[in-house]
Amino acid sequence: MFDTVIRNGTIVDGTGAPRFRGDVAIIDGVIAEVGQVSGAARRVIDADGAIVTPGFVDIHTHYDGQVSWDALLAPSSINGVTSAAMGNCGVGFAPARADKHDFLIALLEGVEDIPGTALAEGLTWDWESFPDYLNALGRRRYALDLGAHMPHAALRAYVMGERGANHTETPNEGEIAEMERLTFEALEAGALGFSTSRTYVHRARGGANIGTLTASNAELCGITAALRRAGKGVIQLISDAYLTADDEFAQAELSLIRRLAATTGRRLSFTVQQTDEAPDRWRHIFGEIAEMNAEGLNVSAQVAPRPIGAILSFETTSNPFLLTATYRRIAAAGGIDERLAQLADPQIRAQILLEHGGAHRTGFAEILAHGFSRMFRMSDPVDYEPTPDMSLAAEAARAGRPVAEYAYDVFLENGGRRLIYMPLINYARGNLEDTFGMMTASHTLYGLSDGGAHCGTICDGSFPTTTIALWSRGSKSGRTIPLETLVHGYTQRNARHVGWLDRGVVAAGHLADLNLIDLEALNLGPPEVVQDLPAGGVRLLQKARGYRATLKSGVVTFDQGAWTGETPGRLLRGEQRLNS
């Protein structure tokens, strides 16, 4: 007898093959049969009218702290994800000496916008070494499976002490050898691979650059020699190559990436996005990636399915009036309700607008303060391809009002809780044409959701839902991507990259990680501001609509979008072989 049979679904099996109608039978958490299944089952789930896909595999998350206190691991779990990789971008909480706990908290708070108070209260610190960290996770259960990379910034601080936090400091040969030894030890214990960051955007809470920013070829090649020695593991990194207009700098970064892939012989992926400053750099990078693969290297770009944008509000981390003296005083003085009440006061409103009008800033501060032409109300469902006529600047012009004054009043809507979407990345030309180009190029991986991070600024843990819902229907210009291709990208392709060969396909012998999706109903409403982190920490949380059910290892973890309370998920140690 089968444990469960899912009947009459349209199966999109994760391989990219054409969809077909059929049943899925499950025994002991594993798919036993696919097709026309006969025989009794303890539970039958009717999937008529739904598509049945593998559970999604998110290879770019930051749950490294959240795993200490949260079994649900939203937003990934509520968006169809059944397996996730964390420890990306060189940041994490192991290895960690006791005197470096505050340093690592400050680093994650700055780099990934995770409230330091929540981390300080929620982290259990029942580990020091990376194997200890994995052992701590192995004692817990979750709604999804998790794997972790060895993070370079934590490793550097562990071996080099205070010097490790300074990117201008160079480790000596002995320190490089020790970092290589600890990375090998981590891989043997079950680390997915090694991650690092080379972007100036990543800064600690106090503003200092991440210690790995300018790590030398000798340091990186020395550490990653552990992957060649172990014969396993992947490399994940973020570099400033995609955001620079400097051809020489970009080429130097790409040469380093080529060298790491060549010297280790391992799979490597790195972030590729589009910025306003270098809107066509991604094309150059993709050309280089194609050449690397033609040389026999295994290099991929991690890309996003939509613009990456800040969620602005008087309730969240950022808004156009954030840097005025009056706003900063009010925000620092009390809780959210008190803040919103004061911001609605006409005298305070007038003072903030006066200070805002007299301020002249540069860079991102100027874009945040005066970029009203790229600020859009969040609709329901959310429109991730807003047009210029939908901006606050356009609304103000139609109303015949000063734009800052008009925008302030919009931010006061809904009791001061109006959410505004400000696309910053992948939207240089105001449409999704370049995003489509990245998603359909060769050697790409769907990633960059940053689930668990950017709690008060960005809400992209819902990327898997966007990928399926938006691109199967098409962009405003009519660009579409076949559903089978989209599902493959978020299932088998991602799973193969990190070596998880036992999942990502609806086929006999594979894990029964599955989604039942009402494709017509699949969409995303605006994020909500929730106060559910330790120490009363606040974060943005975006729920999806259209998931009938999600199964993890044959167990229904979500039914009509609601968590069942089940936690069949576990720590994944390294690669997972089929039928292992």
Order of alpha helices (4+ residues) and beta strands (2+ residues): beta-beta-beta-beta-beta-beta-beta-alpha-alpha-alpha-beta-beta-alpha-alpha-beta-alpha-beta-alpha-beta-alpha-beta-beta-alpha-alpha-alpha-alpha-beta-alpha-alpha-alpha-beta-alpha-beta-alpha-alpha-alpha-beta-beta-beta-beta-beta-beta-beta-beta
